[in-house]
């Protein structure tokens, strides 16, 4: 089989339906399977799959295992030469998956490849970049990359609009919204680290792949629509998982002083955001409810940044222990 398509779903039934239809309509010339891992959705997703897409392999979880854990379940039963991690909030365009398979066939040096991602209005979505480090995290969390969007010096770990998104390039990572990987790479470096419940999982996977000699390519001749945020907005405390995962990534791939410096960056960023929101609270009475929500979220993030100090506190071991193997061997 050429391709195994793994989709992790959580309460986005309609988006999942549209994505599956686009796969069927745009994928005719390769052999493939679709594996949907449902993280205990309560919106009728599983019933929809059984009734409308009986050819799809469904893995129905009784708890939400997160992105990495659920993808690993799909990888474990997959059979394709290539494995595609695909978000349920994506639409396949112009035989995109066939083109990605063809590209991998003709470029044996590429172990991982990602396409150009587009927003719903077909505008560019930033979808690849450099490995996270203190400087690019500082630029991202203090919004320097947005203030100077076309200045490469202030790029965040996501390449900004000053980078050529129309050229085939070798990068440090590509977005997990649509990431194709050779099975040999997975067998070599092992699957995703299940300690990343949400965010930075693809960055960690690509980092380990590059360390093992794998080349990661961005291939803009293939386009996928990604309705960014739709697949994660129903996950509670998404912001917390982002901070938690960033700190876990730095503990794995950077020094201990770098972890503490990253905490300082997060603290500075959250302080600035809180002050700005307090100013708007005073001058914009009509928006106070939303501002109070933001302030509450920042307070929770502060607590996460302060307390998330050792490796185990960010591993989400409760989810890993529920796996049959009972152990996270991918950290």
Steps between C-alpha positions, in 0.01 A plus 500: 500500500628845410354717772344480845303814588456549873248756625452580869149629564348676797147640469529637144260266321408733212859598429604135510228412249617772260861391535420136427296596193791708369739208548272266303443753222865597459676166553451254213839376381663363815403227742417638843316442824340749735523445874298734722587501870213660691591643840166435668292751302143557612372666182404190300831473316529127553146434385556716192813304409330164539200607294664706223858373478499127578831459313677717759672324788368649824683486830261622770670617819317526829719793611673784317857377445612820333655544158818298543348208686211462256727527195720227643196274523437556130866449411500170687234346276595676174643316200610761246852570372435858605303630796308828478398686815201709392277729703122460471470872421676465164380486139710317241545690171619404151606139561723623783559166671589329173753776432655465845543125449655561158735759646618258768548227239722727289690649797630212712709746703180653642377321810223748585313739273234764559290694245404864475209563737232755414236674708133476405534808276801336324747738664832364620524326835837484675573130523873429535801647668812478712546291810376688809772688685503786751524776240218388274279421800569851631398646162183291491378573852585870492339525152817637337432269206162671452630853548773430241334229284739522206823525698676164523693612809179501705363174364341277759550125483240524223653651188333837435388677188858605423579138422438357152198273537497428125831314489573139586716521811660292769367606841523394863132411532170498312151532643335191645176610333634320191825312544611204288775273629671187375428191707873437530539831682235403756666163551835671546408777745176353642160676484383826655584579863173451687607745768397774257124503538463794264754720316874455436454129432587537132791728590639236735443224242675699226784591738562133575472413131760761401733377775477156340599640160152551353439785253175697543360670191241771452327438164283798394383351171249304708225698674269407787235722659536503877226664707749580770381467858175321421632161607636630832258771613277246676791370706486661848806697610670502162716793610625301800602207282696736274710630789536153650615349171747780430665445839510125442663556159770719655567247775555233236709696255658793688694561820348556842594872497314532170187358665514766772563773242198377305294529818621858526391569141156356573472701821594824323257428216211421736573810707492725194176343379340535844594868527362571151175324588471694826533826307226392259288392797507859624433671167265250332209422738308316230773238457565426865355150498740384230790681667428327831507167317842586356632603840381174651675306223823693557480427873467127429792522258711674767434210738592248230826674416600526867408144606599314183856458621594137465470246221221291652274796574460555126484142380123452542584153629135437589428473129803287427422255780164433341675361192520122487878502500488703819818691423609801301807383312520793262628774728 
